[in-house]
Amino acid sequence: MSTATECLLKLYDEHHQLEDYQGGVPRWCSGCGDNAILAAVQRLCRDQGLRPEKTVFVSGIGCSSRFPHYMKTYGFHGIHGRALPIAEGIKMARPDLDVFVNTGDGDCCSIGAAHWIHAIRYNMNMTVMLHDNQIYGLTKMQASPTSPKGIKSNTTPRGAYLDGLNPLAVTLGVQNVSFVAQAVDWIPEMLYDIVSAAYRHKGFSFVRILQRCPEWVPKMFEPWIQDPQRTLLLHGDNGLEIGPAMARIYRNQRKHDCSDIHAAREIASMTDPIPVGILYRDENVPVYENLRHAGQLRSPAFVRKGLEAEFDKFTVWPEGGAEAPPQVASA
Amino acid sequence: MAAMESEHRAQIAFHLSGRRGGGPAQSLVAAGLRPALMAGHRDLAKLRYDFPLILLSGKDGETVKSLTDLFDQLLDTIAKGSDGERLRRHALRLELEIRALAQQGLSGTLAGLWDRAAGSLHAHDDTAVQDSLRRLRAALRVDGEVIDCDRAMPYRLIHHLWALANATKARAARAIIDRLLVKLGEILVSDFLHSDLGLSAERLAAGIGSAQHAHFDFPTLSTLLKGASPKTPLAEGRRRRIEGLIAILKDQRFFGDPAAKTSIAYEYAFEDCAQAAEAFRQRLPEMTALSKAMAVAGLEVDGRYNEARHDAFFAEYGAGGLLPEDAAFFPDYLIRARAPELPQLLAAFAAGLPAKVLVQVDDLLDDPPKAGGRVAFALAAKQLAATALGIGGVFVLQSPSSNLYRLRDSLAKGLVGGGPAIFNIYSGAGADGALPPYLAAAAALEARAFPGFVHDPACGPDLASRFALHGNPQPERDWPLHDFAYEDAAQQRVVERLPFTFADFVACDDRYDGHFAPVEPNKANGHLASVADFLADDTSDRGGALPTLAMVDGADRLCRVIVDDRLIREARLCRDMWRSLRELGGVRNSHAERQVAKERAAWAEATRQTADAPKIAAAAEAKAPASSPAPAIAEPERSSDEAYIETPRCTTCNECTQINAKMFAYNENKQAYIVNSDAGTYRQLVEAAESCQVAIIHPGKPRDPDEPGIDELLKRAAAFA
């Protein structure tokens, strides 16, 4: 319960508009799904009243990873595949910051796969958005781990030989998973609701966002965009609510219990229709930064006491000083 | 026959006038007479009951435990297997011994009394007893002060629970204050480290071990770092503010610092209301200053303090006194008050004093009034509870001391919760009767003389959620009924259900002997009724019946005792007060019963009418699909000629805004809408519709029918109608 003083002070808080979170002008292609994700995230920041100086976006390499440049918050554009360990370091050092991660299907599922697996397990409180356009876009069209079988690209001129990796199924198979959701950039209302729910979840929130690439694979998601029946909206008491406007267009819906991991895994394996919504949520998985919390305030006196306790384990004989006593052979 | 009639007339005369012929009243207590239902409780030492209590440290979540529960727990753990029975026997002997020591008034910890009791069991010559005691002692994991049910017990118990609650509060408060101190200090340290002095060569050298000095050029390092560090030192105003906050937080006296050897903290336990109110009044400015300092410090640490916005707010802070939610942060006061102090209490509560008040009643019956005066049993105590209930916002717990252990969770709730609390306790230790305090208190509960209840305003908005009766046996009855077995003249076992009434309770106090007249066994007649039956019969003459109690004398012989009319009137008053309280607790609530009866009658009538009408077949219900879509609503009507965008579905892809930024724009959610259809051509509308990947742009009809290529554009636009 807030005290009366805290309630009164809230009246003096600064309120930011959407434009206050707009950094550079996005240089993504026209029609790129990243624009929709950017708009949804900026709305989230405004609606949650996030303080720009306490918010940080971390990315790796790829089109997705241009994201921090377009947010007027703190950002870290890291190296390929390393968005997650950098974000985890930020969170450990500054647990008070709101940490978001923007990563792509190459950055996360290829070079960054090892970090991805363990980041799920650590369950640190951050919101991770996988911008999955199923192609390497920045490097001009190579097959990525999530590219569907048969896709022709610069590195698969005869068509990809393997089925695409399913990031949802992978995430749901890792110990300590606490939040998994899927969104599509062409349904902005659901995208916003999912990203909001992911932000509010206390833990590692993984959101796979199927995202259009109008430059390299413009027809990739066309059948699903044109036919609303091929999108399955998930709703439920512990999931999302579908608004009336959505209900009018997307009639293919399923009531889903987000606490049921088995049902979530079954839904994750679906590719047609594309499931959109929260697949799994567990608020009880402890976050790593709380597990590692010392439980005690690290005051200067506390730190000094700890250091002295360690130093007291050793005796250092100064150079040129009295002779050290003979060493006693250990038994 | 005539003698019997004469005796009966004498009995009636006594009942009506309270005067008996010849000789002083025979003391019931002196004759060893006590209510029949209490006959089996002559020797408390042989009973297993809720006392004594052990006051625990609260480390494992337990704050108090009864000796009985402790031994039951020990036996559950170790009394298994073939020697379980032997262990149980020895444990119960030890328990009885410890109980006897506590009843004798011996004080000390459980460990001390345990050793003493074990010593008196003569274990040295019995290896089986030695083994049992050794194993019991090994299984014992707790220790604490032992208190028995006596005059001091209510205060000791509540003081113990209050101290634990305050200690928990203090730990939480200290954690907040210490964190603020560290964070504020870090702000100053950080500023210093970036300052010229902090980056001086000498300072940098001091940070490196002396063995490494030769490897560094500290002057150059200092120059480089000074060039790279931020050029905005802490503003002087902010520095002074932070230093002031640190001083206030360090010097506060409300929460002691366990680490500091010279920790000085205020006292919070007071013996009367006036002292507590005065202390609170004197400390209020300091409380306000600390509360304000913490709010400002929180903003500073978070980097949110803005002088333009917050200076004016904090300049007025606390002008009207501290708000109750802010005062709840500070330790609660414990006041030992008396019932007549109620007006001062109420004034103190109104002034915001966060107080937990114990009002202890030792003598429920009080001394009898001088000749002819009306008896008013514990009127002040009852008025206190009723008034406190009427105030609202006050936690009230009323109970005899015998029931306090069972109410420990409610006690803890009242002590931990924010807001004032009143604990109205009857100790049973007042009158110089033959009853030990525990029995007197238990008898008061049974007899409805001091019923138990809890009123917790935090439980909900209405009385049904806030008010509950606690510990009162058989609350649906006026008086509780218990089985009483005895042997009749023919040596046959007879079991009767006897009520325990207010008159039974008064009969335990020899100050009121004058209200009773024993009936000699050979003079009993058919006109003797129980007090409960007498009160239940509202007829004017009651068939000549006289109210009596069943009592047992020192030789365990059953006899009857007539009760005079004055006491019967008090018993009736007690019963009526109990009925009112019971209704408050939702038991046999007359309003509810009337409503239920009315509904029942209406339902019966409706059923009768339905049975007479022709039967109508019930329509089959359609089963709803497992995953029915959420209900959709119709879109607002719009003209098919008008161009529009389904803005909520816009994916912010910039396609349309790049075609014509004057026709298409983003709203506050960065989703596109048509600003002005006339700001561009119909061709641009159609091209935007074709570029839109989610097909949410609808060009409508052209405003200018003469636009070049209009026919082709209309054909292309048809796909987006």
Interface residues (C-beta under 8 A of the other chain):
Chain A: M1 S2 T3 A4 T5 E6 L8 L9 Y12 D13 E14 Q17 L18 P26 S30 G31 C32 G33 N35 A36 L38 A39 Q42 R43 R51 E53 D185 W186 I187 P188 E189 R212 P214 I225 Q226 H235 E241 I242 G243 P244 A245 M246 A247 R248 I249 R251 Q253 R254 K255 L297 R298 S299 P300 A301
Chain B: A175 D178 R179 L181 V182 G185 A259 S291 A295 L299 G303 R304 N306 R309 H310 F313 Y317 L323 P324 E325 D326 A328 F329 A626 S627 P629 A630 P631 A632 I633 E635 P648 R649 C650 T651 T652 C653 N654 E655 Q658 E668 N669 K670 Q671 S691 Q693 V694 A695
